[in-house]
Amino acid sequence: MTKDEFLDRLGNLLACLPADQIEETRQFYAEAIADRMEDGMSEQQAVAAMGTPGEVAEAILDDMPAVPRAIAKTRRRSTVLLWVLVILGSPVWLALLIAFAAVALSVYICIWALALCVWVVAAALGAVGLSALALTTAGIAIGNVPYVLAMLGCGLALIGAALLTGAAAWVISKQIARISALWVKKAISPFWKDRNGNGGGLPTSPFGTDGTDGGADMDTTTRLAAASN
Amino acid sequence: MEAQMKRGFLEACVLAAVSGEESYGYQIVKDVPASMGLTESTLYPLLKRLEKAGCITARTAEHNGRLRKYYRITDTGRARIGEFLAEWPSVQEIYAYVEGAQS
C-alpha cells in the first residue's frame, strides 16, 4: 500500500469524525510515514509499520466516550443503518432514557427530602427552645423560681440541640451537593469525557484507575465515609 | 502487561520522551523502551489526551519541505512525572510482597 492509499483509507474510515480531526490524523500519519522513509525504510515498509488503516481507525475511535463511539461505528458501516436503528429502536432507547432520568430524579429528590427533614428538626428544636426562654421571662414576671430554672434549663438545652442538628444538616447538605456533582459527571460520562478533571483522560494514579470510573468512585466512597463520621 | 498498568507506564514514558528537548512522533516511538511496544496507533490518541490534559504542548514546524509536529512537556506534565515516580516505593513494596510469597 502506498502512503496516499493508506491516508485515503484512513480518512474514509474516520469519515464519521469532524473534518479538522480527520485532517489532523492524516497529518500525523503522513508525518510518521515520511519520517520512517527518511530513516531508510521503503514506502511499503513504512506504511506496513503503521498497521492496517482499520486498526489505526479503531484505536482512535476507542478513545471516544461510549455513546459517540457506538454512533460513529454504526455510521461507519452505513448512515442508513444508523438512522434505521435510531428510529426502529426508539421505543426501546427512548423509554429507557426516560426511565433512567425519572429514577435519577426521584432518588435525587428523596435524598434532598431527607436533608430537609434534618433542617426541619433543627428548626423545630430551635423554636421550642425559644418558646421555653419566653416562658422563662414569664416565670420571672410572676416570681416562680423553680419554674424559671426549669424553663431556662430546657430552653438552653433545646437551643443547643438545635444548633448541633443545624450544623449536621449543613454538613449533610454540603455533602449531597458535592456527591450530586460527581453523579452528574458519571451520568454524562458515556456521552462526553471531561479531559481535565477526574472525569476522564489521565488516570489519577499512573498505575491504573481508569479516571472515568475509578477516580469518581473512590471520591464518592471517601466522601461518604467522611460524611458518616 | 496488564492493560491499565501499561497505560500508566506508557504515559510516563511519553512524558519522559518529551521532557528534555522537544520531540516528534517517530522520535518518541524510537526513544520509548521497546518493551512497551509503542506504535503510532497507540501514540496518537495518547498525545492528544496528554495535550488536552495540558501535560504537553505542540507546535508545527517545517522539516525538509514538509510539516512536522513537535511536542514539549509543560509544568503540569512534570508534576505528572513526579507523581509517577512517587509511586515507586509502593510498587516495590508490592513486588517484594508478591515475590516473598513465592518462597
Interface residues (C-beta under 8 A of the other chain):
Chain A: T25 Q27 F28 Y29 A30 E31 A32 A34 D35 R36 E38 D39 A49 M50 G51 E55 V56 A59 I60 D62 D63 R195 N196 G201 L202 P203 S205 P206 F207 G208 T209 D210
Chain B: E2 Q4 M5 R7 G8 F9 E11 A12 Y24 G25 Y26 Q27 V29 T39 E40 S41 T42 Y44 P45 K48 R49 L50 K52 A53 G54 C55 N64 R66 L67 R68 K69 R80 E83 F84 E87 V91
